[in-house]
Amino acid sequence: MIGSRLARILRPHLEGHPGIKKALQETDFAVARTRHALASVFPGLIRPDPRQLTVAVTAACNLRCVGCRYGRDFMVGERLELALVRDLLDDAREAGVNRVRLFGGEPLLHPQLADMVRHACALGMDTYVTTNGTLLAEKIDELYEAGLRWMSIGFYGVDEAYAAYTQRAGQYEKLVRGLEAVRSRYGSQVSIQLNYVLLRPTTTRAALQAAWAFAERFDLYFHLDLYGYSIPFFTDGPEREVGFRPEDRPEVEAVAQELVRLKEAHPQRIPHAVEFLRSVPDWLMLGAEMRVPCDAYQLLWVGANGDVQLCDVTFPLGNLKTRRLREMLFDAGHRQACRDAFQLKCPNCTCKVDSRIRKHGPSMRRYGA
């Protein structure tokens, strides 16, 4: 808890000092590598240190992505009320959380999203929204007024590829109009991160080139999300076309090599470590056999139905409709969940993979060569 509180205190003073910020981040990762090495022998060293809260404010979605069950048959009709979210944010801040991610479903469908952003920002929390971006032209003004200054956008390809994956005609054009609206009204005052999801259809050199051009066009950070085989709302598609097959490895490796090249040429646009980019083929091809300790002890996840877990895959802690968050944290159950997550006593997943690589000494040595 001390680590997350210190991060929140220091963050405002580091704006405008990228060199100092990077040095502190590297120090944080170095300390974490030592802790993880010791914890492999003494698991009790892993304790709750919540830094990021992820909240699915609604399960509704205006797209029908091939690999996602939101808006279809996952938590249908569920949505968090504003009063409950305010209490959640208050308790999270008191617990040491310094970053809040509001997502869905499609969070811009929630009529009180701006009020949630406003409350989180008033608490001094680093607040961002993950959206598909198709409603930005209509919603960006109220979100900006509420204090939103950065967002991330799930992305699955360009033009026809986007339409095929999202299964909704005309939505790619709405995404483009939304990004044009943000840039024309607010310029660089709003930071935007492209979350490029590496699925079988998107993990090709041609698809990567198109996505990179899209990111450059709208001045977006280029972030990777990996095929999420164990996430409850994930689906492999009706014909199992989303997941990877053994014969895909050569193309996956070629994409990873191109990502390393792009990182070296444009280090500010790609936030990931080179070591993580080199590990991407193993994450995608090995799946649950990729055994890198998890740092979900720094996470909290809340579903649109009020369920609270360490992450969006497992380790339930309770439900906000029966108990407040502050009543679920730092007890024996929370501590045990953190240790079990670290030891991968779970379905394993591809969440937080970049930080997991950076905090794992053997992986840093293996992929740093």
Secondary structure, DSSP 8 states (H G I E B T S, - for coil): -HHHHHHHHHHHHHTT-HHHHHHHHHHHHHHHHHHHHHHTT-GGG------EEEEE-B---S---TTB-BTTTBSTT-B--HHHHHHHHHHHHHHT--EEEEESS-GGGSTTHHHHHHHHHHTT-EEEEEE-STTHHHHHHHHHHHT--EEEEEE--STHHHHHHHT-TTHHHHHHHHHHHHHHHHGGGSEEEEEEEE-TTT-SHHHHHHHHHHHHHTT-EEEEEE--TT-TTB---TTS-SS--GGGHHHHHHHHHHHHHHHHH-TTT--S-HHHHHHHHHHHHHGGG------GGGEEEE-TTSEEESSSSS-EEEETTTS-GGGTSSSHHHHHHHHHHHTT-SS--STTHHHHHHT-HHHHHHHT-
